[in-house]
Every structure is written in C-alpha cells, then in structure tokens.
Amino acid sequence: MADERPPSDAEKRAAEVARTADAWRSSQPYFDAVWRLVGGVGVGVGGGFMLDRWLHTTPWLLVAGSVVGMVAGFVGFFQSITKASKQK
C-alpha cells in the first residue's frame, strides 16, 4: 500500500474555495432573476419620477412607471426562473 500523506493547509483552502465557487456558480441564475425584478422596478420608478418632474404631472407618471416597472420586472423574473429550472 502506498503511504498517503494528509492534505496540506493550502490544499484544504483550495478545496474550500472550489466548493464556494461551485455554490456561487449554481446560485447565479437566481441572483440574475432577483436583479431583473429589482432592476425593472427601479427603472420604472426612476423613469416615472423623472418624467413627473420634467412634465409637472406629479404623481401620475410615477404611478404609471411603477406599474410598468413591476410588470417588466416580474416578466423578467419569471423568464429567468423558467430558464434556470430548464437547465437543471
């Protein structure tokens, strides 16, 4: 039988980093889905707010932008989740 040496500290750290990287890679589609939701809402609210200030229509374009942003965010969110579930 061959004598096996115990793994060194560097090898243990490298294995831990590899496991952590694999966990981050596998969770990436879900982070993408969340950012699509947050981004859609943020762009809609920000755009509505800016248009309201420019056109002096407060609060109507903010409300409309919020609704459009929520719809766009949820559509992107569900597309990302559907795509992630098909890859597994």
FENGI-V486063 format. One record per backbone hydrogen bond with DSSP energy under -0.5 kcal/mol. NH is the residue of the N-H (numbers start at 0). CO is the residue of the C=O. Records with the same first field share a line. If there is no record, write none. Layout:
BEGIN
NH: CO ; CO
END
This chain:
BEGIN
3: 1
11: 7
12: 8
13: 9
14: 10
15: 11
16: 12
17: 13
18: 14
19: 15
20: 16
21: 17
22: 18
23: 19
24: 20
25: 21
26: 22
27: 23 ; 24
29: 26
30: 26
31: 27
32: 28
33: 29
34: 30
35: 31
36: 32
37: 33
38: 34
39: 35
40: 36
41: 37
42: 38
43: 39
44: 40
45: 41
46: 42
47: 43
48: 44
49: 45
50: 46
51: 47
52: 48
53: 49
54: 50
55: 51
56: 51
59: 56
62: 58
63: 59
64: 60
65: 61
66: 62
67: 63
68: 64
69: 65
70: 66
71: 67
72: 68
73: 69
74: 70
75: 71
76: 72
77: 73
78: 74
79: 75
80: 76
81: 77
82: 78
83: 79
84: 80
85: 81
86: 82
87: 83
END
